[in-house]
Amino acid sequence: MEKLLTDSAIYPDSSVIKQALRNHYERYEKFIEAVSAKGLSAEWRYYNDSKSWLCRIAGRKKTVCWLSVWDTGFKLTFYFT
């Protein structure tokens, strides 16, 4: 697996994400729609420690999960305290 969206100069808008995800873009769209329907927000930001763009899914100020884009699809990472 290879992580995509690693160029800090290219913001991951819908066209960039569609090109990166290819066959999995419809699943990504459905996931983002479900996130919005639940009142959660999705915010893309470049992180130097991971050298890639990550999408923070949050409810108010609490992070629910992180979304990253890979060559095989997208991955959700959950952290439980």
N, C-alpha and C positions, 0 to 999 in steps of 0.2 A: 504494500500500500504506500502510495506517495501523497503527501499533503499538498493541496493546491492553494491558490490565493496567497502566495507568499510575497508578492511585489507590493511594497508599502505605498507606491505611487498610484496604484490602480485600485480605486474604491470599488468594492463588490456590489454594484447595483444589479438589478434584475438581469440585464443582458450578460454581464460577466458571469454571474452565477449560473445562468442557463447554459452558457457555453462550457463551463466547468463541469456541471452535473450531467449534461447531455440526457441520457435515458432516465435519470432520477429526478429531473426538475419538477415534474408533476407532483411527486411525493413531497418535495420540498415546499411547493406552493400550498399543498393541502395542510402540511404541518404548520406553516406560518399563519394560514387562515384560522386553524384551530387555536393557535396560541393567541391570536388577536380576539377571537370569540370568547376566550376565557378571561379576557381583560389583562393579559400579560403583554409586555413590550419586547420587541426584538431590536437590538442595537449592535450594528457592526462596528468593530474597532480593531486597529492594528496593534498587536502586542509584540514588543521587541524580544521578550524572553522566549516566545515560541516562534518568532520570525514569521508570523502569519496573521491573517485576518480571522477573528473569531466573532461569533454572534452571541451576545449575552441575552438570554431569555430571562426576564425578571418580572416580578410582581411587586409594584411599588419600588422599594430599594433592595428587596431580597432576591438574590440570584437563584433561579430555579435550575437552569442548566446552561451549558455552553455548546454551541454548534460549530463544528469545523467541517470543511469540505475536503474530501479525498478523491482520488482517481476512481474509487469504487463506489462512491456515493457520499452521503454526509453522515457524520457521527455526532451523537449527543453524549455529553459527559455530565454526570450528576455527582455532586459532592454532598454527603450527609454529615451533619455535625452531631 
